Amino acid sequence: MEKIQQVDFALVELTLYLDTHPQDYRAIQQFNQLATESRQLKSQYEQQFGPLRQFGGSYSAYPWNWNDSPWPWQM
């Protein structure tokens, strides 16, 4: 979970940077690399602990398991 938070924080910062520097090719490459890493980390997390992403970003097992603990912020 901590690694997911670190990668997502870097993605937010790069998004803000790229809003003002849209031609920075290296920053775009880094953003795309981190976006891929974030997706992979979240998929690994979900395989071990359950759904993490809301609004259709994650599937639910049967029965509905969004209320199963521990929740991400409890990790």
PyMOL Python script that loads the backbone (N, CA, C, O; Angstrom):
from pymol import cmd

cmd.read_pdbstr("""\
ATOM      1  N   MET A   1       0.831  -1.191   0.000  1.00  0.00           N
ATOM      2  CA  MET A   1       0.000   0.000   0.000  1.00  0.00           C
ATOM      3  C   MET A   1       0.875   1.254   0.000  1.00  0.00           C
ATOM      4  O   MET A   1       0.572   2.231  -0.685  1.00  0.00           O
ATOM      5  N   GLU A   2       1.957   1.219   0.769  1.00  0.00           N
ATOM      6  CA  GLU A   2       2.829   2.396   0.819  1.00  0.00           C
ATOM      7  C   GLU A   2       3.446   2.689  -0.556  1.00  0.00           C
ATOM      8  O   GLU A   2       3.560   3.850  -0.950  1.00  0.00           O
ATOM      9  N   LYS A   3       3.837   1.651  -1.274  1.00  0.00           N
ATOM     10  CA  LYS A   3       4.412   1.833  -2.609  1.00  0.00           C
ATOM     11  C   LYS A   3       3.366   2.409  -3.562  1.00  0.00           C
ATOM     12  O   LYS A   3       3.689   3.263  -4.387  1.00  0.00           O
ATOM     13  N   ILE A   4       2.131   1.955  -3.459  1.00  0.00           N
ATOM     14  CA  ILE A   4       1.050   2.507  -4.287  1.00  0.00           C
ATOM     15  C   ILE A   4       0.897   3.994  -4.003  1.00  0.00           C
ATOM     16  O   ILE A   4       0.776   4.795  -4.931  1.00  0.00           O
ATOM     17  N   GLN A   5       0.903   4.366  -2.736  1.00  0.00           N
ATOM     18  CA  GLN A   5       0.762   5.769  -2.366  1.00  0.00           C
ATOM     19  C   GLN A   5       1.928   6.605  -2.899  1.00  0.00           C
ATOM     20  O   GLN A   5       1.727   7.730  -3.355  1.00  0.00           O
ATOM     21  N   GLN A   6       3.134   6.063  -2.843  1.00  0.00           N
ATOM     22  CA  GLN A   6       4.298   6.788  -3.341  1.00  0.00           C
ATOM     23  C   GLN A   6       4.204   7.017  -4.851  1.00  0.00           C
ATOM     24  O   GLN A   6       4.449   8.121  -5.337  1.00  0.00           O
ATOM     25  N   VAL A   7       3.850   5.974  -5.576  1.00  0.00           N
ATOM     26  CA  VAL A   7       3.747   6.082  -7.032  1.00  0.00           C
ATOM     27  C   VAL A   7       2.621   7.036  -7.411  1.00  0.00           C
ATOM     28  O   VAL A   7       2.795   7.869  -8.300  1.00  0.00           O
ATOM     29  N   ASP A   8       1.477   6.929  -6.755  1.00  0.00           N
ATOM     30  CA  ASP A   8       0.355   7.819  -7.072  1.00  0.00           C
ATOM     31  C   ASP A   8       0.662   9.273  -6.719  1.00  0.00           C
ATOM     32  O   ASP A   8       0.214  10.182  -7.417  1.00  0.00           O
ATOM     33  N   PHE A   9       1.408   9.501  -5.660  1.00  0.00           N
ATOM     34  CA  PHE A   9       1.827  10.864  -5.322  1.00  0.00           C
ATOM     35  C   PHE A   9       2.698  11.432  -6.442  1.00  0.00           C
ATOM     36  O   PHE A   9       2.510  12.572  -6.867  1.00  0.00           O
ATOM     37  N   ALA A  10       3.648  10.629  -6.912  1.00  0.00           N
ATOM     38  CA  ALA A  10       4.514  11.076  -8.012  1.00  0.00           C
ATOM     39  C   ALA A  10       3.688  11.362  -9.264  1.00  0.00           C
ATOM     40  O   ALA A  10       3.989  12.303  -9.998  1.00  0.00           O
ATOM     41  N   LEU A  11       2.654  10.565  -9.515  1.00  0.00           N
ATOM     42  CA  LEU A  11       1.786  10.805 -10.668  1.00  0.00           C
ATOM     43  C   LEU A  11       1.047  12.133 -10.546  1.00  0.00           C
ATOM     44  O   LEU A  11       0.913  12.861 -11.529  1.00  0.00           O
ATOM     45  N   VAL A  12       0.569  12.452  -9.353  1.00  0.00           N
ATOM     46  CA  VAL A  12      -0.110  13.741  -9.144  1.00  0.00           C
ATOM     47  C   VAL A  12       0.864  14.888  -9.405  1.00  0.00           C
ATOM     48  O   VAL A  12       0.525  15.855 -10.087  1.00  0.00           O
ATOM     49  N   GLU A  13       2.069  14.775  -8.861  1.00  0.00           N
ATOM     50  CA  GLU A  13       3.064  15.831  -9.047  1.00  0.00           C
ATOM     51  C   GLU A  13       3.442  15.983 -10.518  1.00  0.00           C
ATOM     52  O   GLU A  13       3.567  17.102 -11.017  1.00  0.00           O
ATOM     53  N   LEU A  14       3.621  14.872 -11.202  1.00  0.00           N
ATOM     54  CA  LEU A  14       3.947  14.948 -12.631  1.00  0.00           C
ATOM     55  C   LEU A  14       2.797  15.542 -13.434  1.00  0.00           C
ATOM     56  O   LEU A  14       3.025  16.276 -14.395  1.00  0.00           O
ATOM     57  N   THR A  15       1.575  15.232 -13.051  1.00  0.00           N
ATOM     58  CA  THR A  15       0.414  15.817 -13.728  1.00  0.00           C
ATOM     59  C   THR A  15       0.444  17.330 -13.613  1.00  0.00           C
ATOM     60  O   THR A  15       0.241  18.037 -14.599  1.00  0.00           O
ATOM     61  N   LEU A  16       0.698  17.826 -12.411  1.00  0.00           N
ATOM     62  CA  LEU A  16       0.770  19.274 -12.201  1.00  0.00           C
ATOM     63  C   LEU A  16       1.908  19.888 -13.011  1.00  0.00           C
ATOM     64  O   LEU A  16       1.746  20.947 -13.618  1.00  0.00           O
ATOM     65  N   TYR A  17       3.058  19.219 -13.017  1.00  0.00           N
ATOM     66  CA  TYR A  17       4.202  19.708 -13.780  1.00  0.00           C
ATOM     67  C   TYR A  17       3.879  19.740 -15.270  1.00  0.00           C
ATOM     68  O   TYR A  17       4.168  20.723 -15.953  1.00  0.00           O
ATOM     69  N   LEU A  18       3.277  18.662 -15.769  1.00  0.00           N
ATOM     70  CA  LEU A  18       2.990  18.578 -17.195  1.00  0.00           C
ATOM     71  C   LEU A  18       1.897  19.559 -17.634  1.00  0.00           C
ATOM     72  O   LEU A  18       1.815  19.910 -18.812  1.00  0.00           O
ATOM     73  N   ASP A  19       1.067  19.997 -16.699  1.00  0.00           N
ATOM     74  CA  ASP A  19       0.078  21.027 -17.037  1.00  0.00           C
ATOM     75  C   ASP A  19       0.770  22.317 -17.478  1.00  0.00           C
ATOM     76  O   ASP A  19       0.235  23.066 -18.295  1.00  0.00           O
ATOM     77  N   THR A  20       1.944  22.568 -16.942  1.00  0.00           N
ATOM     78  CA  THR A  20       2.677  23.799 -17.285  1.00  0.00           C
ATOM     79  C   THR A  20       3.876  23.541 -18.193  1.00  0.00           C
ATOM     80  O   THR A  20       4.473  24.489 -18.703  1.00  0.00           O
ATOM     81  N   HIS A  21       4.237  22.277 -18.403  1.00  0.00           N
ATOM     82  CA  HIS A  21       5.361  21.909 -19.263  1.00  0.00           C
ATOM     83  C   HIS A  21       4.944  20.761 -20.197  1.00  0.00           C
ATOM     84  O   HIS A  21       5.528  19.679 -20.135  1.00  0.00           O
ATOM     85  N   PRO A  22       3.956  20.981 -21.050  1.00  0.00           N
ATOM     86  CA  PRO A  22       3.392  19.888 -21.842  1.00  0.00           C
ATOM     87  C   PRO A  22       4.332  19.309 -22.895  1.00  0.00           C
ATOM     88  O   PRO A  22       4.034  18.260 -23.466  1.00  0.00           O
ATOM     89  N   GLN A  23       5.446  19.958 -23.163  1.00  0.00           N
ATOM     90  CA  GLN A  23       6.387  19.477 -24.173  1.00  0.00           C
ATOM     91  C   GLN A  23       7.561  18.698 -23.582  1.00  0.00           C
ATOM     92  O   GLN A  23       8.467  18.305 -24.317  1.00  0.00           O
ATOM     93  N   ASP A  24       7.560  18.469 -22.274  1.00  0.00           N
ATOM     94  CA  ASP A  24       8.678  17.780 -21.612  1.00  0.00           C
ATOM     95  C   ASP A  24       8.558  16.275 -21.860  1.00  0.00           C
ATOM     96  O   ASP A  24       7.831  15.569 -21.160  1.00  0.00           O
ATOM     97  N   TYR A  25       9.275  15.812 -22.851  1.00  0.00           N
ATOM     98  CA  TYR A  25       9.186  14.412 -23.282  1.00  0.00           C
ATOM     99  C   TYR A  25       9.585  13.446 -22.176  1.00  0.00           C
ATOM    100  O   TYR A  25       8.927  12.424 -21.978  1.00  0.00           O
ATOM    101  N   ARG A  26      10.652  13.757 -21.457  1.00  0.00           N
ATOM    102  CA  ARG A  26      11.113  12.865 -20.388  1.00  0.00           C
ATOM    103  C   ARG A  26      10.084  12.762 -19.269  1.00  0.00           C
ATOM    104  O   ARG A  26       9.880  11.683 -18.713  1.00  0.00           O
ATOM    105  N   ALA A  27       9.436  13.868 -18.937  1.00  0.00           N
ATOM    106  CA  ALA A  27       8.405  13.841 -17.898  1.00  0.00           C
ATOM    107  C   ALA A  27       7.211  13.005 -18.348  1.00  0.00           C
ATOM    108  O   ALA A  27       6.612  12.289 -17.545  1.00  0.00           O
ATOM    109  N   ILE A  28       6.869  13.095 -19.620  1.00  0.00           N
ATOM    110  CA  ILE A  28       5.768  12.286 -20.150  1.00  0.00           C
ATOM    111  C   ILE A  28       6.126  10.808 -20.088  1.00  0.00           C
ATOM    112  O   ILE A  28       5.292   9.981 -19.721  1.00  0.00           O
ATOM    113  N   GLN A  29       7.364  10.473 -20.446  1.00  0.00           N
ATOM    114  CA  GLN A  29       7.810   9.085 -20.356  1.00  0.00           C
ATOM    115  C   GLN A  29       7.738   8.586 -18.914  1.00  0.00           C
ATOM    116  O   GLN A  29       7.284   7.471 -18.653  1.00  0.00           O
ATOM    117  N   GLN A  30       8.190   9.420 -17.987  1.00  0.00           N
ATOM    118  CA  GLN A  30       8.158   9.034 -16.577  1.00  0.00           C
ATOM    119  C   GLN A  30       6.717   8.855 -16.103  1.00  0.00           C
ATOM    120  O   GLN A  30       6.412   7.912 -15.374  1.00  0.00           O
ATOM    121  N   PHE A  31       5.835   9.759 -16.519  1.00  0.00           N
ATOM    122  CA  PHE A  31       4.420   9.655 -16.156  1.00  0.00           C
ATOM    123  C   PHE A  31       3.847   8.328 -16.651  1.00  0.00           C
ATOM    124  O   PHE A  31       3.174   7.620 -15.901  1.00  0.00           O
ATOM    125  N   ASN A  32       4.112   7.994 -17.910  1.00  0.00           N
ATOM    126  CA  ASN A  32       3.571   6.756 -18.481  1.00  0.00           C
ATOM    127  C   ASN A  32       4.133   5.529 -17.781  1.00  0.00           C
ATOM    128  O   ASN A  32       3.410   4.559 -17.553  1.00  0.00           O
ATOM    129  N   GLN A  33       5.410   5.560 -17.441  1.00  0.00           N
ATOM    130  CA  GLN A  33       6.024   4.445 -16.717  1.00  0.00           C
ATOM    131  C   GLN A  33       5.379   4.280 -15.340  1.00  0.00           C
ATOM    132  O   GLN A  33       5.061   3.163 -14.930  1.00  0.00           O
ATOM    133  N   LEU A  34       5.189   5.387 -14.632  1.00  0.00           N
ATOM    134  CA  LEU A  34       4.581   5.316 -13.302  1.00  0.00           C
ATOM    135  C   LEU A  34       3.112   4.920 -13.371  1.00  0.00           C
ATOM    136  O   LEU A  34       2.617   4.240 -12.473  1.00  0.00           O
ATOM    137  N   ALA A  35       2.407   5.334 -14.422  1.00  0.00           N
ATOM    138  CA  ALA A  35       1.005   4.939 -14.588  1.00  0.00           C
ATOM    139  C   ALA A  35       0.906   3.429 -14.756  1.00  0.00           C
ATOM    140  O   ALA A  35       0.015   2.794 -14.191  1.00  0.00           O
ATOM    141  N   THR A  36       1.811   2.860 -15.524  1.00  0.00           N
ATOM    142  CA  THR A  36       1.850   1.406 -15.697  1.00  0.00           C
ATOM    143  C   THR A  36       2.174   0.725 -14.372  1.00  0.00           C
ATOM    144  O   THR A  36       1.532  -0.257 -14.001  1.00  0.00           O
ATOM    145  N   GLU A  37       3.167   1.247 -13.664  1.00  0.00           N
ATOM    146  CA  GLU A  37       3.549   0.671 -12.374  1.00  0.00           C
ATOM    147  C   GLU A  37       2.399   0.750 -11.374  1.00  0.00           C
ATOM    148  O   GLU A  37       2.166  -0.192 -10.617  1.00  0.00           O
ATOM    149  N   SER A  38       1.683   1.867 -11.369  1.00  0.00           N
ATOM    150  CA  SER A  38       0.545   2.034 -10.458  1.00  0.00           C
ATOM    151  C   SER A  38      -0.526   0.985 -10.732  1.00  0.00           C
ATOM    152  O   SER A  38      -1.053   0.379  -9.800  1.00  0.00           O
ATOM    153  N   ARG A  39      -0.851   0.766 -12.012  1.00  0.00           N
ATOM    154  CA  ARG A  39      -1.844  -0.246 -12.365  1.00  0.00           C
ATOM    155  C   ARG A  39      -1.403  -1.633 -11.922  1.00  0.00           C
ATOM    156  O   ARG A  39      -2.205  -2.409 -11.402  1.00  0.00           O
ATOM    157  N   GLN A  40      -0.129  -1.944 -12.129  1.00  0.00           N
ATOM    158  CA  GLN A  40       0.374  -3.264 -11.741  1.00  0.00           C
ATOM    159  C   GLN A  40       0.344  -3.440 -10.222  1.00  0.00           C
ATOM    160  O   GLN A  40      -0.070  -4.489  -9.729  1.00  0.00           O
ATOM    161  N   LEU A  41       0.778  -2.423  -9.482  1.00  0.00           N
ATOM    162  CA  LEU A  41       0.772  -2.509  -8.024  1.00  0.00           C
ATOM    163  C   LEU A  41      -0.641  -2.676  -7.482  1.00  0.00           C
ATOM    164  O   LEU A  41      -0.867  -3.447  -6.549  1.00  0.00           O
ATOM    165  N   LYS A  42      -1.585  -1.958  -8.064  1.00  0.00           N
ATOM    166  CA  LYS A  42      -2.966  -2.043  -7.601  1.00  0.00           C
ATOM    167  C   LYS A  42      -3.564  -3.416  -7.917  1.00  0.00           C
ATOM    168  O   LYS A  42      -4.334  -3.955  -7.122  1.00  0.00           O
ATOM    169  N   SER A  43      -3.218  -3.974  -9.060  1.00  0.00           N
ATOM    170  CA  SER A  43      -3.694  -5.320  -9.392  1.00  0.00           C
ATOM    171  C   SER A  43      -3.121  -6.351  -8.427  1.00  0.00           C
ATOM    172  O   SER A  43      -3.834  -7.250  -7.980  1.00  0.00           O
ATOM    173  N   GLN A  44      -1.833  -6.225  -8.105  1.00  0.00           N
ATOM    174  CA  GLN A  44      -1.217  -7.141  -7.144  1.00  0.00           C
ATOM    175  C   GLN A  44      -1.866  -7.004  -5.768  1.00  0.00           C
ATOM    176  O   GLN A  44      -2.127  -8.002  -5.096  1.00  0.00           O
ATOM    177  N   TYR A  45      -2.122  -5.773  -5.356  1.00  0.00           N
ATOM    178  CA  TYR A  45      -2.764  -5.528  -4.065  1.00  0.00           C
ATOM    179  C   TYR A  45      -4.128  -6.203  -4.030  1.00  0.00           C
ATOM    180  O   TYR A  45      -4.470  -6.875  -3.057  1.00  0.00           O
ATOM    181  N   GLU A  46      -4.910  -6.022  -5.096  1.00  0.00           N
ATOM    182  CA  GLU A  46      -6.265  -6.569  -5.135  1.00  0.00           C
ATOM    183  C   GLU A  46      -6.272  -8.093  -5.128  1.00  0.00           C
ATOM    184  O   GLU A  46      -7.175  -8.705  -4.558  1.00  0.00           O
ATOM    185  N   GLN A  47      -5.289  -8.701  -5.746  1.00  0.00           N
ATOM    186  CA  GLN A  47      -5.222 -10.166  -5.736  1.00  0.00           C
ATOM    187  C   GLN A  47      -5.020 -10.690  -4.318  1.00  0.00           C
ATOM    188  O   GLN A  47      -5.512 -11.764  -3.972  1.00  0.00           O
ATOM    189  N   GLN A  48      -4.301  -9.933  -3.505  1.00  0.00           N
ATOM    190  CA  GLN A  48      -4.010 -10.380  -2.150  1.00  0.00           C
ATOM    191  C   GLN A  48      -5.044  -9.914  -1.127  1.00  0.00           C
ATOM    192  O   GLN A  48      -5.385 -10.662  -0.210  1.00  0.00           O
ATOM    193  N   PHE A  49      -5.549  -8.680  -1.275  1.00  0.00           N
ATOM    194  CA  PHE A  49      -6.385  -8.088  -0.223  1.00  0.00           C
ATOM    195  C   PHE A  49      -7.816  -7.780  -0.632  1.00  0.00           C
ATOM    196  O   PHE A  49      -8.659  -7.561   0.238  1.00  0.00           O
ATOM    197  N   GLY A  50      -8.123  -7.755  -1.923  1.00  0.00           N
ATOM    198  CA  GLY A  50      -9.473  -7.423  -2.364  1.00  0.00           C
ATOM    199  C   GLY A  50      -9.521  -6.102  -3.101  1.00  0.00           C
ATOM    200  O   GLY A  50      -8.488  -5.467  -3.311  1.00  0.00           O
ATOM    201  N   PRO A  51     -10.725  -5.677  -3.498  1.00  0.00           N
ATOM    202  CA  PRO A  51     -10.877  -4.504  -4.362  1.00  0.00           C
ATOM    203  C   PRO A  51     -10.355  -3.224  -3.722  1.00  0.00           C
ATOM    204  O   PRO A  51     -10.460  -3.016  -2.513  1.00  0.00           O
ATOM    205  N   LEU A  52      -9.794  -2.380  -4.572  1.00  0.00           N
ATOM    206  CA  LEU A  52      -9.178  -1.130  -4.131  1.00  0.00           C
ATOM    207  C   LEU A  52      -9.747   0.071  -4.873  1.00  0.00           C
ATOM    208  O   LEU A  52      -9.910   1.142  -4.290  1.00  0.00           O
ATOM    209  N   ARG A  53     -10.047  -0.103  -6.152  1.00  0.00           N
ATOM    210  CA  ARG A  53     -10.464   1.022  -7.002  1.00  0.00           C
ATOM    211  C   ARG A  53     -11.983   1.042  -7.164  1.00  0.00           C
ATOM    212  O   ARG A  53     -12.591   0.011  -7.452  1.00  0.00           O
ATOM    213  N   GLN A  54     -12.575   2.177  -6.987  1.00  0.00           N
ATOM    214  CA  GLN A  54     -14.015   2.360  -7.078  1.00  0.00           C
ATOM    215  C   GLN A  54     -14.410   2.760  -8.499  1.00  0.00           C
ATOM    216  O   GLN A  54     -13.546   2.955  -9.354  1.00  0.00           O
ATOM    217  N   PHE A  55     -15.669   2.877  -8.739  1.00  0.00           N
ATOM    218  CA  PHE A  55     -16.254   3.339  -9.993  1.00  0.00           C
ATOM    219  C   PHE A  55     -15.881   2.441 -11.174  1.00  0.00           C
ATOM    220  O   PHE A  55     -15.582   2.927 -12.264  1.00  0.00           O
ATOM    221  N   GLY A  56     -15.903   1.135 -10.944  1.00  0.00           N
ATOM    222  CA  GLY A  56     -15.665   0.199 -12.025  1.00  0.00           C
ATOM    223  C   GLY A  56     -14.204  -0.100 -12.292  1.00  0.00           C
ATOM    224  O   GLY A  56     -13.891  -0.845 -13.220  1.00  0.00           O
ATOM    225  N   GLY A  57     -13.305   0.460 -11.505  1.00  0.00           N
ATOM    226  CA  GLY A  57     -11.888   0.195 -11.696  1.00  0.00           C
ATOM    227  C   GLY A  57     -11.469  -1.148 -11.147  1.00  0.00           C
ATOM    228  O   GLY A  57     -10.400  -1.651 -11.491  1.00  0.00           O
ATOM    229  N   SER A  58     -12.290  -1.737 -10.301  1.00  0.00           N
ATOM    230  CA  SER A  58     -12.007  -3.046  -9.716  1.00  0.00           C
ATOM    231  C   SER A  58     -13.270  -3.893  -9.747  1.00  0.00           C
ATOM    232  O   SER A  58     -14.384  -3.383  -9.627  1.00  0.00           O
ATOM    233  N   TYR A  59     -13.077  -5.167  -9.908  1.00  0.00           N
ATOM    234  CA  TYR A  59     -14.208  -6.093  -9.886  1.00  0.00           C
ATOM    235  C   TYR A  59     -14.447  -6.567  -8.460  1.00  0.00           C
ATOM    236  O   TYR A  59     -13.554  -6.507  -7.615  1.00  0.00           O
ATOM    237  N   SER A  60     -15.647  -7.033  -8.208  1.00  0.00           N
ATOM    238  CA  SER A  60     -15.985  -7.594  -6.912  1.00  0.00           C
ATOM    239  C   SER A  60     -16.156  -9.099  -7.053  1.00  0.00           C
ATOM    240  O   SER A  60     -16.671  -9.598  -8.054  1.00  0.00           O
ATOM    241  N   ALA A  61     -15.715  -9.798  -6.035  1.00  0.00           N
ATOM    242  CA  ALA A  61     -15.996 -11.226  -5.980  1.00  0.00           C
ATOM    243  C   ALA A  61     -17.450 -11.409  -5.541  1.00  0.00           C
ATOM    244  O   ALA A  61     -18.120 -10.439  -5.186  1.00  0.00           O
ATOM    245  N   TYR A  62     -17.932 -12.643  -5.565  1.00  0.00           N
ATOM    246  CA  TYR A  62     -19.271 -12.921  -5.047  1.00  0.00           C
ATOM    247  C   TYR A  62     -19.108 -13.618  -3.706  1.00  0.00           C
ATOM    248  O   TYR A  62     -18.336 -14.573  -3.625  1.00  0.00           O
ATOM    249  N   PRO A  63     -19.778 -13.203  -2.673  1.00  0.00           N
ATOM    250  CA  PRO A  63     -20.681 -12.061  -2.628  1.00  0.00           C
ATOM    251  C   PRO A  63     -19.906 -10.748  -2.637  1.00  0.00           C
ATOM    252  O   PRO A  63     -18.681 -10.720  -2.521  1.00  0.00           O
ATOM    253  N   TRP A  64     -20.657  -9.669  -2.779  1.00  0.00           N
ATOM    254  CA  TRP A  64     -20.097  -8.321  -2.802  1.00  0.00           C
ATOM    255  C   TRP A  64     -19.082  -8.180  -1.691  1.00  0.00           C
ATOM    256  O   TRP A  64     -19.416  -8.405  -0.528  1.00  0.00           O
ATOM    257  N   ASN A  65     -17.842  -7.813  -2.014  1.00  0.00           N
ATOM    258  CA  ASN A  65     -16.794  -7.814  -0.996  1.00  0.00           C
ATOM    259  C   ASN A  65     -16.160  -6.451  -0.740  1.00  0.00           C
ATOM    260  O   ASN A  65     -15.054  -6.372  -0.203  1.00  0.00           O
ATOM    261  N   TRP A  66     -16.841  -5.398  -1.113  1.00  0.00           N
ATOM    262  CA  TRP A  66     -16.288  -4.073  -0.864  1.00  0.00           C
ATOM    263  C   TRP A  66     -16.273  -3.720   0.614  1.00  0.00           C
ATOM    264  O   TRP A  66     -15.509  -2.849   1.029  1.00  0.00           O
ATOM    265  N   ASN A  67     -17.089  -4.368   1.404  1.00  0.00           N
ATOM    266  CA  ASN A  67     -17.118  -4.030   2.829  1.00  0.00           C
ATOM    267  C   ASN A  67     -16.256  -4.961   3.668  1.00  0.00           C
ATOM    268  O   ASN A  67     -16.270  -4.870   4.896  1.00  0.00           O
ATOM    269  N   ASP A  68     -15.505  -5.854   3.030  1.00  0.00           N
ATOM    270  CA  ASP A  68     -14.593  -6.731   3.766  1.00  0.00           C
ATOM    271  C   ASP A  68     -13.391  -5.941   4.266  1.00  0.00           C
ATOM    272  O   ASP A  68     -12.855  -5.090   3.557  1.00  0.00           O
ATOM    273  N   SER A  69     -12.983  -6.228   5.474  1.00  0.00           N
ATOM    274  CA  SER A  69     -11.801  -5.555   6.003  1.00  0.00           C
ATOM    275  C   SER A  69     -10.605  -6.495   5.879  1.00  0.00           C
ATOM    276  O   SER A  69     -10.801  -7.697   5.695  1.00  0.00           O
ATOM    277  N   PRO A  70      -9.387  -5.997   5.972  1.00  0.00           N
ATOM    278  CA  PRO A  70      -9.065  -4.605   6.263  1.00  0.00           C
ATOM    279  C   PRO A  70      -9.249  -3.732   5.027  1.00  0.00           C
ATOM    280  O   PRO A  70      -9.031  -4.176   3.900  1.00  0.00           O
ATOM    281  N   TRP A  71      -9.647  -2.503   5.251  1.00  0.00           N
ATOM    282  CA  TRP A  71      -9.794  -1.553   4.165  1.00  0.00           C
ATOM    283  C   TRP A  71      -8.431  -0.959   3.857  1.00  0.00           C
ATOM    284  O   TRP A  71      -7.546  -1.005   4.711  1.00  0.00           O
ATOM    285  N   PRO A  72      -8.230  -0.401   2.665  1.00  0.00           N
ATOM    286  CA  PRO A  72      -6.899   0.082   2.293  1.00  0.00           C
ATOM    287  C   PRO A  72      -6.254   1.014   3.304  1.00  0.00           C
ATOM    288  O   PRO A  72      -5.045   0.930   3.516  1.00  0.00           O
ATOM    289  N   TRP A  73      -7.004   1.888   3.926  1.00  0.00           N
ATOM    290  CA  TRP A  73      -6.402   2.818   4.880  1.00  0.00           C
ATOM    291  C   TRP A  73      -6.104   2.179   6.231  1.00  0.00           C
ATOM    292  O   TRP A  73      -5.502   2.808   7.102  1.00  0.00           O
ATOM    293  N   GLN A  74      -6.525   0.932   6.404  1.00  0.00           N
ATOM    294  CA  GLN A  74      -6.228   0.213   7.632  1.00  0.00           C
ATOM    295  C   GLN A  74      -4.963  -0.619   7.504  1.00  0.00           C
ATOM    296  O   GLN A  74      -4.528  -1.245   8.471  1.00  0.00           O
ATOM    297  N   MET A  75      -4.381  -0.630   6.334  1.00  0.00           N
ATOM    298  CA  MET A  75      -3.175  -1.443   6.088  1.00  0.00           C
ATOM    299  C   MET A  75      -1.933  -0.732   6.589  1.00  0.00           C
ATOM    300  O   MET A  75      -0.828  -1.261   6.468  1.00  0.00           O
TER     301      MET A  75
END
""", "prot")
cmd.dss("prot")
cmd.show_as("cartoon", "prot")
cmd.util.cbc("prot")
cmd.orient("prot")
